[in-house]
């Protein structure tokens, strides 16, 4: 699950998407 979050953050382009990925990683 953590690896997927990291991969998603790496794929995130905008800072907003990166924050959203971090938020989801914290809730999941």
C-alpha positions in Angstrom: 0.0 0.0 0.0 2.9 2.4 0.9 4.7 1.5 -2.4 1.6 2.4 -4.3 1.3 5.7 -2.6 5.0 6.5 -3.4 4.5 5.5 -7.0 1.3 7.7 -7.1 3.2 10.7 -5.7 6.0 10.2 -8.2 3.4 10.2 -11.0 1.7 13.3 -9.6 2.5 16.4 -11.6 0.9 19.3 -9.8 1.6 20.1 -6.1 -2.1 19.7 -5.4 -2.0 16.1 -6.7 1.0 15.5 -4.6 -0.7 16.8 -1.5 -3.8 14.7 -2.3 -1.6 11.6 -2.7 0.0 12.3 0.7 -3.4 12.8 2.3 -4.7 9.5 0.8 -1.6 7.7 2.0 -2.3 9.0 5.5 -5.9 7.9 5.5 -5.3 4.5 3.9 
